[in-house]
Amino acid sequence: MTDLQRLWLLRLCGIAGVIGAILWIIGDALIIGAKASQDDYPLILKTYSDRIQFDGVALMLPSSEARLAAGALVADVGIVFYLAGCWHLLEGLRPAQGGWRWPAFALLVAGNAWSPLGHAGFYYVGMVYKTILETPTAAHDALLDLGQHFHNVLVIAWLMPIVTLGLALLLLGIVIALGRTSWPRWFALIANPISLIAVGMLIARVLPEPAQTALDGAVFNLGWLVVYGLSTVLLWNGRRSVLVQGPSRE
């Protein structure tokens, strides 16, 4: 692969990361981008509240089945773009010595690969509780138990990618801060797990309604949108990267 081809691939994979973030933001907005009050759904949010540990139920009850399904599926489609974005970040880490880029890359790929199950799992848990609203009282106990079983699996499926991607971001931020990558050191102030969440929260909170409610559950992916967007700009011309410095030492 020539340097020019590598540069174009770096750009395209950065753009892919941005597209992946946008698709996942849309998925978050569709699946957990609503908000119900106790007065609107007293059976679920009052009567059975002590039997429902799923915190996202109030964010899903007002949404139709079609909207929830679309939210689950659009993120599943978008994960291929996030996976391509991992290569962009790998290239940004290329100058790092000591093989630091490979553990970060492995964590990024694993975290993204595990993400669709954790995201789509919200659909199944939410649909169980929505079904309670349309079934006879005699069926409620079984559905509440089923919802709890689904929730237990969802917690594991959700924590696996969150923890893994958090570790990847932590490692990424440390290596960038040490000045051993293609990015300027200040990029570490953005590319770390704490800042990523803080930036995502800030974006969601400053938006007017109804966008604020719709994106309140998309904090993590809003942060990734900023990381991939800024990284793509910084590395657009191969700035400080192996593309202009020559082979890295590992």
Backbone bond lengths (Angstrom), bond angles and torsions (degrees), N, CA, C in turn:
res aa  C-N    CA-C-N  psi(-1)  N-CA   C-N-CA  omega(-1)  CA-C   N-CA-C  phi
1 M - - - 1.452 - - 1.529 109.91 -
2 T 1.320 117.39 129.72 1.459 120.79 179.32 1.526 110.26 -76.15
3 D 1.340 115.90 165.65 1.464 120.00 178.79 1.521 111.20 -61.63
4 L 1.342 116.62 -38.19 1.456 119.91 -179.87 1.529 111.14 -66.29
5 Q 1.323 116.56 -41.03 1.457 120.18 177.84 1.529 111.24 -64.02
6 R 1.338 114.59 -40.45 1.463 118.94 178.42 1.532 110.86 -63.90
7 L 1.327 115.91 -38.76 1.454 120.24 179.13 1.528 110.91 -63.41
8 W 1.337 116.56 -45.31 1.454 120.03 179.19 1.527 111.53 -64.44
9 L 1.326 116.71 -38.01 1.459 119.83 177.59 1.525 110.78 -66.29
10 L 1.323 116.49 -38.19 1.462 121.48 176.07 1.527 110.15 -59.38
11 R 1.335 116.18 -45.53 1.464 120.61 179.43 1.529 111.22 -64.27
12 L 1.334 116.55 -47.87 1.454 120.88 -176.93 1.528 111.79 -62.53
13 C 1.325 116.34 -39.41 1.461 119.49 179.41 1.524 111.43 -71.39
14 G 1.333 117.04 -31.64 1.458 119.64 173.51 1.518 110.98 -65.00
15 I 1.334 116.21 -43.79 1.467 121.16 176.81 1.526 110.28 -63.11
16 A 1.340 116.50 -37.81 1.468 120.53 177.29 1.520 110.44 -60.61
17 G 1.328 116.89 -41.31 1.457 120.13 176.90 1.515 111.86 -60.45
18 V 1.331 116.82 -40.57 1.466 121.40 177.14 1.528 110.42 -63.13
19 I 1.341 116.50 -45.19 1.467 120.48 179.01 1.530 110.46 -62.30
20 G 1.340 115.95 -42.37 1.457 119.55 177.87 1.518 111.68 -59.33
21 A 1.329 117.06 -43.11 1.456 121.05 179.29 1.527 111.12 -63.05
22 I 1.329 116.59 -42.29 1.471 120.60 179.59 1.528 110.94 -62.70
23 L 1.332 116.55 -44.28 1.465 120.03 179.83 1.523 111.23 -64.75
24 W 1.326 116.93 -38.66 1.457 119.10 179.15 1.523 111.69 -71.93
25 I 1.321 117.21 -32.83 1.467 120.21 174.57 1.528 109.78 -62.97
26 I 1.328 116.12 -43.63 1.461 120.19 176.38 1.527 110.32 -61.01
27 G 1.328 116.33 -43.79 1.462 120.47 178.41 1.517 111.99 -60.17
28 D 1.331 116.82 -43.73 1.471 120.60 177.88 1.521 111.01 -62.46
29 A 1.333 116.16 -43.81 1.462 120.52 -178.12 1.526 111.40 -63.51
30 L 1.333 116.62 -35.82 1.457 120.15 -178.82 1.519 112.30 -75.98
31 I 1.330 116.82 -37.18 1.467 118.84 -172.02 1.525 112.98 -91.54
32 I 1.330 118.48 -33.54 1.474 120.39 178.86 1.526 110.22 -133.96
33 G 1.320 116.11 38.29 1.454 120.32 -176.50 1.514 114.28 -108.19
34 A 1.318 118.02 21.82 1.461 122.08 176.70 1.529 108.60 -119.26
35 K 1.314 117.21 -179.76 1.467 119.74 179.01 1.516 109.37 -155.50
36 A 1.331 115.43 124.66 1.457 121.50 -179.61 1.520 109.86 -109.75
37 S 1.316 116.27 148.23 1.464 121.19 175.38 1.521 109.51 -99.01
38 Q 1.319 116.54 162.83 1.458 120.71 178.69 1.525 112.11 -61.98
39 D 1.319 115.79 -33.23 1.466 119.24 -179.57 1.524 111.59 -70.05
40 D 1.328 116.61 -27.10 1.465 120.27 -179.98 1.524 111.72 -75.87
41 Y 1.328 116.52 -36.77 1.471 121.77 -176.55 1.531 109.62 -133.59
42 P 1.326 117.68 65.78 1.475 120.35 -175.66 1.530 114.13 -62.56
43 L 1.325 117.10 -32.25 1.465 119.32 -178.25 1.525 111.17 -61.61
44 I 1.334 116.79 -44.15 1.460 121.09 -177.50 1.527 111.59 -84.15
45 L 1.317 116.43 -44.71 1.460 120.38 -171.22 1.535 113.72 -89.44
46 K 1.330 116.83 -10.02 1.469 120.17 176.57 1.527 111.28 -120.87
47 T 1.327 116.19 -64.41 1.466 120.83 -174.16 1.526 112.79 -59.18
48 Y 1.342 116.21 -45.42 1.463 120.17 -176.54 1.533 112.89 -105.58
49 S 1.305 117.58 14.34 1.471 120.17 -174.82 1.526 112.82 -60.30
50 D 1.348 116.78 -33.39 1.464 119.00 -178.64 1.528 112.61 -75.48
51 R 1.329 117.31 -9.02 1.463 121.19 179.70 1.530 112.36 -108.07
52 I 1.320 116.32 2.81 1.464 120.96 -178.81 1.524 109.39 -119.04
53 Q 1.319 116.88 111.48 1.458 121.84 179.63 1.530 112.59 -91.25
54 F 1.298 116.46 -9.73 1.457 122.21 -176.77 1.529 110.32 -73.04
55 D 1.335 116.45 108.86 1.458 120.82 -176.57 1.529 113.08 -69.08
56 G 1.326 116.73 -21.57 1.452 119.71 -175.96 1.507 115.16 -84.51
57 V 1.329 118.17 0.52 1.462 119.75 -174.13 1.528 111.73 -61.21
58 A 1.329 118.13 -39.57 1.467 120.99 -179.18 1.525 111.86 -68.50
59 L 1.338 116.66 -20.09 1.456 120.76 -179.68 1.530 112.30 -86.63
60 M 1.329 116.17 -5.60 1.460 120.15 -174.64 1.520 113.70 -119.37
61 L 1.304 117.87 -25.16 1.462 121.09 -174.48 1.530 114.25 -55.64
62 P 1.341 119.84 -41.01 1.472 118.48 -178.17 1.530 114.26 -73.04
63 S 1.319 117.83 -12.95 1.465 121.17 -174.15 1.523 111.30 -86.87
64 S 1.327 115.49 146.19 1.458 120.55 178.15 1.528 110.47 -73.82
65 E 1.333 114.71 164.17 1.464 119.31 177.77 1.519 110.65 -61.89
66 A 1.328 117.19 -38.24 1.463 120.55 -179.42 1.522 111.07 -64.20
67 R 1.324 117.18 -40.52 1.462 120.43 179.00 1.531 110.78 -65.56
68 L 1.319 116.74 -44.20 1.457 120.10 179.95 1.531 111.08 -63.88
69 A 1.321 116.88 -41.16 1.461 120.91 178.82 1.519 110.61 -64.06
70 A 1.329 116.80 -42.65 1.465 120.44 178.44 1.525 110.64 -62.48
71 G 1.327 116.59 -39.42 1.461 120.34 178.67 1.512 112.40 -63.04
72 A 1.333 115.88 -38.03 1.460 119.46 178.24 1.519 111.67 -69.77
73 L 1.322 116.73 -41.02 1.464 120.96 -172.73 1.523 113.48 -79.27
74 V 1.329 118.14 -34.78 1.467 119.15 -177.12 1.530 110.90 -65.51
75 A 1.321 116.76 -34.45 1.460 119.34 176.88 1.522 110.74 -71.14
76 D 1.321 116.23 -35.82 1.465 119.95 177.30 1.522 110.49 -61.12
77 V 1.328 116.29 -41.10 1.464 120.96 175.89 1.526 110.80 -65.80
78 G 1.321 116.27 -39.51 1.455 121.01 -174.61 1.517 115.37 -73.40
79 I 1.335 117.45 -13.07 1.466 118.01 -175.27 1.523 111.84 -66.29
80 V 1.317 118.92 -26.16 1.466 119.93 179.18 1.536 110.59 -64.39
81 F 1.327 116.85 -31.62 1.463 120.41 178.29 1.525 110.49 -72.90
82 Y 1.322 116.93 -38.83 1.463 120.17 175.45 1.532 110.84 -62.64
83 L 1.320 116.53 -39.61 1.460 119.76 179.21 1.523 111.16 -65.41
84 A 1.328 117.13 -38.35 1.466 120.06 174.63 1.523 110.44 -64.70
85 G 1.327 116.18 -36.24 1.459 120.28 178.00 1.518 112.77 -62.10
86 C 1.326 116.70 -27.82 1.478 119.87 177.32 1.524 110.72 -59.57
87 W 1.328 116.82 -36.17 1.466 119.77 179.09 1.519 110.21 -66.61
88 H 1.323 117.52 -37.45 1.465 121.41 176.63 1.532 110.07 -57.68
89 L 1.320 116.57 -46.27 1.464 120.01 -179.91 1.523 111.20 -68.77
90 L 1.330 116.77 -34.70 1.459 120.29 175.94 1.526 110.40 -60.44
91 E 1.315 117.02 -43.27 1.455 120.95 178.48 1.523 111.53 -64.97
92 G 1.317 116.23 -36.57 1.456 119.38 176.60 1.519 112.26 -64.03
93 L 1.317 115.82 -28.75 1.466 121.22 178.97 1.524 112.75 -87.60
94 R 1.319 117.78 -4.19 1.464 121.88 -171.93 1.531 113.61 -51.91
95 P 1.339 120.52 -42.77 1.474 118.69 -177.86 1.530 114.31 -69.29
96 A 1.340 117.52 -12.89 1.468 120.63 -176.62 1.521 110.80 -61.63
97 Q 1.308 116.33 135.32 1.453 121.68 179.69 1.532 110.37 -90.29
98 G 1.302 116.32 161.83 1.455 121.32 175.26 1.510 115.05 80.89
99 G 1.342 118.05 10.59 1.464 119.86 176.78 1.510 114.47 73.21
100 W 1.338 118.55 19.29 1.458 121.10 -177.71 1.525 112.34 -63.39
101 R 1.317 116.69 -28.04 1.462 118.19 -174.41 1.520 112.69 -69.77
102 W 1.333 117.19 -28.25 1.461 118.10 -176.02 1.527 113.28 -72.14
103 P 1.335 119.98 -42.75 1.475 117.95 173.87 1.520 112.61 -60.94
104 A 1.341 117.11 -40.14 1.461 120.34 178.54 1.526 110.70 -63.49
105 F 1.326 116.46 -42.73 1.461 121.32 179.78 1.525 110.74 -64.25
106 A 1.327 116.71 -43.51 1.470 120.73 179.94 1.528 110.62 -61.99
107 L 1.333 117.09 -41.36 1.457 120.74 178.81 1.530 111.00 -66.63
108 L 1.325 116.65 -40.24 1.463 120.52 178.61 1.527 111.44 -62.85
109 V 1.328 116.64 -46.21 1.458 120.52 -179.29 1.528 110.61 -65.14
110 A 1.337 116.54 -45.60 1.465 119.89 -179.78 1.523 111.27 -62.25
111 G 1.326 116.44 -45.87 1.458 119.87 -179.54 1.510 112.73 -61.23
112 N 1.327 116.53 -43.11 1.462 120.00 178.63 1.523 111.72 -68.85
113 A 1.335 116.54 -38.52 1.464 120.02 -179.96 1.525 111.49 -64.79
114 W 1.327 117.42 -32.01 1.467 121.50 -180.00 1.528 112.84 -83.84
115 S 1.322 118.05 -14.40 1.465 121.28 -171.89 1.532 115.62 -64.83
116 P 1.342 119.82 -41.22 1.468 118.30 -174.85 1.521 114.71 -57.18
117 L 1.333 117.94 -38.54 1.463 119.70 -179.75 1.524 110.42 -64.52
118 G 1.334 116.10 -44.59 1.457 119.54 179.41 1.514 112.19 -63.12
119 H 1.321 117.18 -35.39 1.461 120.63 179.81 1.528 110.99 -74.67
120 A 1.323 116.79 -50.66 1.470 120.66 -177.75 1.518 111.84 -65.47
121 G 1.350 116.99 -25.79 1.453 120.64 179.49 1.521 113.03 -58.53
122 F 1.337 116.86 -28.03 1.463 120.03 177.37 1.535 110.65 -59.91
123 Y 1.323 116.00 -36.92 1.462 119.84 -179.09 1.527 110.98 -58.54
124 Y 1.315 116.51 -48.16 1.461 120.30 -175.00 1.524 111.76 -68.31
125 V 1.319 116.79 -41.00 1.465 119.46 178.25 1.531 109.63 -65.13
126 G 1.321 116.06 -47.35 1.449 119.29 -179.51 1.520 113.28 -60.91
127 M 1.324 116.82 -39.76 1.457 120.58 -178.77 1.525 112.23 -67.55
128 V 1.323 117.06 -32.92 1.462 119.44 176.61 1.531 110.09 -60.57
129 Y 1.326 115.72 -47.71 1.468 118.93 -177.98 1.525 111.95 -71.22
130 K 1.335 117.78 -32.68 1.463 119.49 174.94 1.533 111.01 -65.97
131 T 1.326 116.57 -33.04 1.467 120.71 -179.27 1.522 111.57 -66.32
132 I 1.328 116.35 -30.73 1.472 120.20 178.68 1.522 110.82 -56.60
133 L 1.319 116.39 -33.97 1.469 120.82 -178.33 1.517 112.44 -66.48
134 E 1.328 117.11 -16.94 1.468 120.94 -174.19 1.525 113.09 -117.80
135 T 1.314 117.77 11.35 1.466 120.95 -176.58 1.526 111.03 -120.30
136 P 1.325 117.35 159.19 1.470 120.76 177.37 1.528 111.83 -63.48
137 T 1.299 116.12 153.63 1.469 121.49 -178.59 1.529 111.74 -56.17
138 A 1.319 117.09 -32.57 1.467 120.57 -178.55 1.523 112.48 -62.12
139 A 1.322 117.29 -23.86 1.467 121.01 -178.31 1.527 112.94 -91.43
140 H 1.311 117.47 -7.38 1.457 120.46 -172.79 1.523 113.42 -65.31
141 D 1.322 117.59 -41.33 1.466 120.20 -179.07 1.528 111.01 -59.49
142 A 1.320 116.56 -44.63 1.462 120.04 -179.30 1.523 110.72 -65.41
143 L 1.327 116.92 -40.36 1.460 120.08 -180.00 1.526 111.67 -69.51
144 L 1.303 116.94 -37.33 1.469 120.20 177.15 1.533 110.52 -64.43
145 D 1.328 116.32 -40.38 1.468 119.76 176.91 1.521 110.57 -65.29
146 L 1.333 116.53 -42.57 1.463 120.42 179.10 1.528 110.29 -63.09
147 G 1.321 117.10 -42.26 1.451 120.75 177.43 1.511 112.37 -59.76
148 Q 1.333 116.50 -38.53 1.460 120.11 178.87 1.528 111.09 -68.05
149 H 1.322 117.15 -39.79 1.473 120.34 176.67 1.528 110.62 -62.37
150 F 1.325 116.32 -46.13 1.466 120.09 177.30 1.527 110.96 -60.18
151 H 1.320 116.16 -40.54 1.463 120.58 -179.43 1.521 111.25 -63.38
152 N 1.325 117.36 -40.58 1.466 120.73 179.91 1.528 111.46 -60.48
153 V 1.334 115.76 -41.15 1.463 120.00 177.51 1.526 110.14 -69.67
154 L 1.328 116.52 -39.44 1.463 121.06 -179.61 1.530 111.24 -59.63
155 V 1.314 117.17 -41.14 1.470 120.45 -179.38 1.525 110.29 -58.48
156 I 1.331 116.68 -44.89 1.467 120.54 179.28 1.524 110.45 -66.21
157 A 1.334 116.37 -46.52 1.467 121.00 -177.54 1.525 111.41 -64.87
158 W 1.322 117.60 -30.13 1.459 121.61 -179.41 1.530 111.72 -82.06
159 L 1.326 116.13 -39.69 1.465 119.41 -178.13 1.525 112.39 -69.88
160 M 1.317 117.82 -33.76 1.466 120.02 -179.07 1.527 112.54 -55.43
161 P 1.341 119.39 -53.69 1.467 117.99 179.08 1.517 113.42 -71.70
162 I 1.324 118.84 -34.68 1.458 120.91 -178.36 1.522 110.53 -63.50
163 V 1.322 116.80 -47.42 1.470 120.51 179.82 1.521 110.41 -65.98
164 T 1.329 116.57 -43.84 1.464 120.65 -177.76 1.526 111.38 -64.03
165 L 1.319 116.70 -46.43 1.462 120.07 178.95 1.527 111.11 -68.18
166 G 1.318 116.87 -32.63 1.460 120.02 175.35 1.520 111.77 -62.80
167 L 1.331 116.51 -42.70 1.467 120.70 176.84 1.525 111.38 -65.43
168 A 1.340 115.82 -39.34 1.467 119.71 178.07 1.522 110.80 -61.99
169 L 1.321 116.76 -43.78 1.462 121.06 178.61 1.517 111.82 -65.35
170 L 1.318 116.70 -38.72 1.462 120.45 178.23 1.520 110.55 -61.85
171 L 1.326 116.53 -46.78 1.456 121.07 178.25 1.521 110.84 -64.49
172 L 1.325 116.36 -41.60 1.459 120.98 178.72 1.525 110.81 -59.93
173 G 1.327 116.52 -46.73 1.450 120.67 -179.28 1.520 112.64 -63.10
174 I 1.338 117.07 -39.84 1.464 121.09 -179.86 1.517 110.99 -64.17
175 V 1.331 116.34 -46.67 1.465 120.25 -178.43 1.529 110.71 -65.31
176 I 1.328 117.27 -40.04 1.466 120.07 177.96 1.523 110.41 -63.42
177 A 1.333 116.33 -42.99 1.461 120.69 -178.87 1.526 111.82 -62.92
178 L 1.326 116.88 -28.28 1.467 120.93 178.98 1.525 111.83 -76.90
179 G 1.325 117.07 -6.69 1.455 120.98 176.87 1.507 114.39 76.47
180 R 1.320 117.28 28.57 1.462 120.48 -175.82 1.521 112.89 -109.88
181 T 1.313 117.56 20.52 1.455 120.24 -175.03 1.522 110.92 -126.57
182 S 1.320 115.49 -175.19 1.458 121.44 178.70 1.529 112.23 -76.82
183 W 1.332 117.09 -18.94 1.455 121.16 -176.69 1.530 111.35 -89.64
184 P 1.317 117.87 155.45 1.470 119.50 170.08 1.526 109.81 -66.59
185 R 1.319 116.71 154.64 1.463 120.16 -175.19 1.522 113.06 -59.82
186 W 1.329 117.60 -32.83 1.461 119.43 -176.72 1.520 112.48 -63.47
187 F 1.347 116.85 -19.36 1.465 119.50 178.68 1.525 111.24 -62.97
188 A 1.332 117.07 -21.48 1.465 120.86 177.32 1.532 111.34 -64.00
189 L 1.330 117.23 -23.20 1.458 120.84 177.70 1.520 111.85 -68.58
190 I 1.320 116.40 -20.14 1.467 121.93 178.35 1.520 111.16 -103.06
191 A 1.341 115.92 -44.39 1.466 121.64 -174.87 1.518 110.99 -86.34
192 N 1.309 116.56 68.81 1.463 123.06 172.94 1.523 106.98 -151.73
193 P 1.330 118.74 158.11 1.474 119.80 -171.32 1.523 114.59 -62.61
194 I 1.334 117.33 -36.55 1.463 119.74 -177.98 1.524 110.77 -68.92
195 S 1.331 116.02 -48.05 1.464 119.68 -179.05 1.523 111.57 -66.69
196 L 1.324 117.48 -37.82 1.458 120.42 179.86 1.524 110.67 -58.35
197 I 1.332 116.80 -44.95 1.465 120.37 178.83 1.523 110.93 -69.39
198 A 1.337 116.33 -41.10 1.466 120.00 -179.77 1.524 111.55 -62.71
199 V 1.325 116.77 -42.85 1.466 121.02 178.86 1.528 110.20 -64.44
200 G 1.330 116.65 -43.57 1.454 120.26 178.36 1.518 112.26 -61.49
201 M 1.331 116.77 -41.99 1.465 120.99 178.38 1.523 110.80 -64.17
202 L 1.338 116.21 -41.72 1.457 120.29 -179.21 1.523 110.82 -62.32
203 I 1.330 116.83 -44.70 1.466 120.74 179.91 1.526 110.22 -60.71
204 A 1.344 116.22 -46.18 1.461 120.22 -177.91 1.525 111.86 -64.82
205 R 1.335 116.59 -38.29 1.470 120.06 -174.66 1.517 113.74 -77.50
206 V 1.309 118.73 -26.37 1.466 119.97 -177.84 1.528 111.94 -84.52
207 L 1.319 117.18 -11.78 1.461 120.09 -179.59 1.528 110.67 -77.52
208 P 1.319 117.00 147.68 1.475 119.91 176.76 1.521 110.64 -74.90
209 E 1.308 115.94 162.91 1.459 120.56 172.86 1.532 109.79 -71.30
210 P 1.326 119.38 148.33 1.465 127.43 3.89 1.530 114.47 -87.13
211 A 1.336 117.44 3.04 1.457 120.22 -177.64 1.531 111.36 -62.97
212 Q 1.325 116.76 -35.01 1.460 119.76 -178.86 1.520 111.64 -61.82
213 T 1.318 116.43 -47.19 1.466 119.72 177.64 1.521 111.36 -65.10
214 A 1.327 116.77 -41.88 1.462 121.05 -177.66 1.521 112.14 -62.98
215 L 1.338 117.40 -35.25 1.467 121.17 -174.19 1.520 113.63 -103.24
216 D 1.320 116.94 1.91 1.466 119.41 -178.40 1.525 111.68 -62.80
217 G 1.320 117.16 -27.32 1.460 120.64 178.58 1.517 113.41 -94.22
218 A 1.336 116.76 6.46 1.471 121.03 -177.63 1.517 111.77 -108.40
219 V 1.330 116.94 21.67 1.466 121.81 -174.13 1.520 112.17 -55.15
220 F 1.319 117.02 -47.95 1.460 121.37 -176.02 1.530 111.02 -61.35
221 N 1.312 116.50 -44.10 1.466 119.81 -177.50 1.523 112.55 -78.03
222 L 1.314 118.40 -26.79 1.463 120.76 171.09 1.526 109.72 -62.72
223 G 1.339 115.82 -40.54 1.456 119.72 176.48 1.517 112.39 -63.62
224 W 1.328 116.39 -41.22 1.462 120.07 178.06 1.526 111.26 -65.09
225 L 1.321 116.65 -34.85 1.460 120.23 177.21 1.529 110.45 -59.36
226 V 1.322 116.40 -43.12 1.468 120.73 178.47 1.523 110.51 -66.43
227 V 1.333 117.35 -43.46 1.466 120.86 -178.99 1.525 110.96 -61.85
228 Y 1.320 117.09 -50.01 1.468 119.84 -178.48 1.527 111.47 -69.02
229 G 1.317 117.33 -38.87 1.460 119.67 179.45 1.515 111.91 -64.08
230 L 1.333 116.47 -46.26 1.462 120.36 -179.29 1.520 110.95 -68.76
231 S 1.328 117.24 -40.02 1.459 120.48 179.26 1.525 111.14 -63.12
232 T 1.334 117.03 -41.09 1.463 120.64 179.62 1.526 110.90 -62.73
233 V 1.320 116.06 -39.66 1.469 119.86 177.37 1.524 110.64 -66.10
234 L 1.324 116.87 -45.84 1.470 121.17 -177.28 1.524 112.29 -63.91
235 L 1.332 116.67 -34.72 1.462 120.18 -175.90 1.525 113.02 -103.33
236 W 1.313 116.43 12.21 1.466 119.48 -175.76 1.525 111.87 -57.44
237 N 1.294 117.12 -38.29 1.467 121.30 179.52 1.528 112.00 -104.69
238 G 1.320 116.37 20.16 1.456 119.91 179.81 1.515 112.27 69.43
239 R 1.323 117.62 30.08 1.453 122.44 -174.59 1.519 112.21 -55.23
240 R 1.290 117.06 127.05 1.471 125.52 176.38 1.518 112.37 55.28
241 S 1.305 117.23 17.85 1.456 119.05 -173.98 1.514 111.26 -99.46
242 V 1.319 114.62 176.91 1.454 121.06 176.68 1.521 111.48 -60.32
243 L 1.348 115.80 -20.78 1.450 119.11 -179.21 1.516 111.80 -65.17
244 V 1.333 116.81 -27.78 1.451 119.40 -179.80 1.511 112.71 -115.18
245 Q 1.343 116.48 -10.34 1.452 119.26 -177.59 1.522 112.99 -99.18
246 G 1.345 115.78 -18.09 1.446 118.47 -174.22 1.502 110.66 97.87
247 P 1.321 118.24 -174.62 1.460 121.68 -175.08 1.520 111.50 -61.46
248 S 1.324 115.82 144.99 1.451 121.04 176.81 1.509 110.22 -84.30
249 R 1.301 114.76 161.45 1.458 120.11 176.07 1.507 108.93 -104.09
250 E 1.294 116.53 123.12 1.457 120.77 -179.48 1.516 108.83 -128.55
